[in-house]
Amino acid sequence: MKLHPQQEQLLEILKKAQNDPLTIRELQEALGLSSTSVVAHHIKQLEKKGLLKRDPANPRNYTVVGEDSGARITYLPLYGLAQCGPKGSLLDNNPIDKIAISSELVRFPVEEMYLIKARGDSMLPRISNGDIVFVRRADAADSGEVVVCVNEGEGLIKKYQRDKKQVVLSSLNSEKYAPFTAAADFRIEGIVKGALSYKF
């Protein structure tokens, strides 16, 4: 694919800065351009060519899509289960890392996917402490699905169950952790699609 020289340079800068994304102004300075609007134009062109995907809710959170040995590689943001404000989202925080995966492994649009680093043992045996959890963005789920959610300002991974009166959140490690009723600020951030052990 033929790229404008400035787009090639911009793509390389974006690849190197994925863990610490630069602002439009910083990209302008790195490219030696006279205007941030030129940078914005080249970013849009990279998106149109399928080489860059940005989170509409957080433009500094982006993934560079490349090609290695014919395989399409996507860099997905990895978030921690952080505390959130009263109306905050886990995805408001900057990613703690970016992880490269083959786009062929994802059976839905990659821009709908993000990663969470699991914490604790409440979802054993399916999810262990430190595992990388694959999540599809969603704000609703079917009863019985495992979700990433915010409850009382805390990011959690729980089994979601809803009846006509209430939402109940439960752990898979049910012998150690009892189910509880969701709080008033409860909201779903995504549906868990899988987990990968990340131990060496």
matplotlib code that plots the C-alpha trace (Angstrom):
import matplotlib.pyplot as plt

x = [0.0, 1.4, 1.5, 2.4, 5.9, 4.5, 1.9, 4.7, 6.6, 3.5, 2.7, 6.2, 5.9, 2.4, 3.8, 6.7, 4.4, 1.5, 2.3, 2.5, 0.4, 1.4, -1.0, -1.7, 0.6, 3.4, 2.9, 3.0, 6.4, 7.8, 6.8, 8.0, 4.7, 3.3, -0.2, -2.1, -4.8, -2.3, -1.6, -5.3, -5.7, -3.0, -4.5, -7.8, -6.2, -4.4, -7.8, -9.4, -6.7, -7.3, -3.9, -5.1, -8.1, -9.0, -11.4, -14.1, -14.5, -10.8, -8.9, -5.5, -6.3, -5.5, -4.3, -1.9, -2.9, 0.0, 0.9, 3.5, 4.0, 0.6, -1.2, -3.0, -1.8, -3.8, -2.4, -5.2, -5.3, -4.8, -6.6, -6.4, -9.4, -9.1, -11.3, -13.6, -15.4, -19.2, -19.8, -16.4, -15.5, -12.6, -11.8, -11.4, -8.0, -5.0, -4.1, -1.4, 0.0, -0.7, -0.6, -0.3, -2.7, -3.6, -6.8, -7.8, -8.4, -11.2, -14.6, -16.1, -14.7, -11.4, -12.4, -15.1, -12.4, -10.2, -8.2, -8.5, -5.8, -7.7, -7.2, -7.9, -9.3, -13.0, -13.4, -11.5, -11.2, -12.1, -10.0, -6.9, -5.2, -3.1, -4.8, -5.5, -9.2, -10.6, -13.7, -16.2, -17.5, -21.2, -23.5, -26.0, -25.7, -27.9, -28.5, -25.7, -23.0, -19.7, -19.2, -16.7, -18.6, -18.4, -20.1, -19.7, -17.0, -14.9, -14.0, -15.1, -15.4, -18.6, -21.3, -24.4, -27.8, -31.0, -34.6, -37.5, -36.5, -32.7, -29.3, -27.2, -23.4, -21.7, -18.3, -17.4, -15.4, -18.7, -17.4, -15.3, -17.4, -21.1, -23.3, -24.4, -27.0, -25.7, -25.4, -27.2, -24.1, -23.8, -23.1, -21.8, -18.5, -18.3, -18.8, -16.0, -15.1, -12.1, -9.0, -5.3, -2.8, 0.0, 2.5, 6.2]
y = [0.0, 3.3, 6.0, 9.6, 10.0, 12.0, 9.2, 6.6, 8.7, 9.3, 5.6, 4.8, 7.4, 6.1, 2.5, 3.6, 5.7, 3.2, 2.8, 6.5, 8.2, 11.6, 14.6, 16.1, 19.0, 16.6, 14.7, 18.0, 18.8, 15.3, 15.5, 19.1, 20.3, 23.8, 22.9, 20.4, 20.2, 18.5, 15.9, 15.3, 14.9, 12.3, 10.4, 10.3, 9.0, 6.2, 5.3, 5.2, 2.9, 0.5, 1.0, 2.9, 2.4, 5.0, 4.8, 7.5, 8.1, 8.6, 9.5, 9.1, 5.4, 3.9, 0.7, 0.4, -2.4, -3.8, -6.8, -9.4, -12.5, -11.9, -11.8, -8.7, -7.7, -5.4, -3.8, -3.9, -1.7, -3.4, -1.8, -2.5, -3.0, 0.6, 2.7, 5.0, 8.2, 8.3, 8.3, 7.1, 4.2, 1.8, 3.0, 6.6, 5.7, 5.4, 1.8, 0.2, -1.6, -2.5, -6.2, -7.4, -10.1, -11.6, -10.0, -13.5, -14.5, -12.0, -13.0, -9.5, -6.0, -5.4, -1.8, -3.3, -5.2, -4.4, -6.3, -6.3, -7.6, -9.8, -9.2, -11.7, -15.2, -14.6, -16.0, -19.2, -21.6, -19.8, -16.6, -16.4, -13.5, -11.7, -13.3, -11.2, -11.1, -10.5, -8.2, -7.0, -3.5, -3.6, -1.8, -4.7, -8.5, -11.6, -13.1, -15.7, -14.0, -13.0, -9.2, -6.5, -3.9, -0.9, -1.3, 1.2, 2.9, -0.3, -2.3, -5.9, -9.1, -10.9, -13.3, -11.1, -12.3, -10.2, -10.8, -8.4, -6.7, -6.6, -7.4, -10.0, -10.2, -13.5, -15.0, -18.3, -19.1, -19.4, -21.3, -18.3, -15.4, -14.8, -13.2, -9.6, -7.2, -4.6, -1.0, 2.1, 3.0, -0.4, -0.4, -3.0, -2.1, -5.3, -9.0, -11.4, -13.5, -15.4, -15.3, -15.9, -16.8, -14.3, -16.0, -16.7]
z = [0.0, -1.1, 1.6, 1.6, 3.1, 6.1, 6.7, 6.7, 9.3, 11.3, 11.4, 12.7, 15.4, 16.4, 16.6, 18.9, 21.1, 21.6, 25.3, 25.9, 23.2, 22.0, 21.7, 18.3, 19.2, 20.1, 16.8, 14.9, 16.5, 15.9, 12.2, 11.8, 10.4, 10.6, 11.6, 13.8, 11.1, 8.7, 11.4, 11.8, 8.0, 7.9, 10.9, 9.1, 6.0, 7.9, 9.4, 6.0, 4.7, 7.6, 9.2, 12.3, 14.6, 17.2, 20.2, 19.5, 23.2, 23.7, 20.5, 22.2, 22.7, 19.3, 17.8, 14.8, 12.4, 10.5, 8.5, 9.5, 7.3, 5.8, 9.1, 10.2, 13.7, 16.0, 19.1, 21.8, 24.9, 28.2, 31.2, 34.9, 37.2, 38.5, 40.7, 38.8, 39.7, 40.3, 36.5, 35.4, 33.1, 33.3, 29.8, 30.9, 32.3, 30.1, 29.1, 31.2, 28.1, 24.5, 23.4, 19.8, 18.7, 15.3, 14.0, 12.8, 16.4, 16.9, 15.5, 15.8, 14.9, 16.7, 17.5, 19.8, 21.8, 24.7, 27.3, 31.1, 33.5, 36.1, 39.8, 42.6, 42.7, 42.7, 39.1, 39.5, 37.9, 34.6, 35.3, 37.5, 39.1, 36.4, 33.4, 30.3, 29.7, 26.2, 26.4, 23.8, 24.5, 25.5, 27.9, 28.3, 28.6, 28.9, 32.3, 33.0, 31.0, 32.6, 32.3, 33.1, 35.1, 37.5, 40.8, 43.7, 41.7, 41.4, 38.3, 38.6, 36.5, 37.6, 36.5, 35.7, 36.6, 36.3, 37.3, 37.3, 40.6, 40.8, 39.3, 41.2, 40.7, 41.6, 41.5, 39.9, 43.1, 44.9, 47.9, 48.9, 47.6, 48.1, 45.5, 46.1, 44.7, 42.3, 43.6, 42.1, 40.0, 38.4, 34.7, 32.3, 30.4, 28.3, 27.9, 28.6, 25.6, 26.8, 29.0, 28.5, 31.2, 31.3, 33.6, 32.8]

ax = plt.figure().add_subplot(projection="3d")
ax.plot(x, y, z, "-o")
ax.set_aspect("equal")
plt.show()
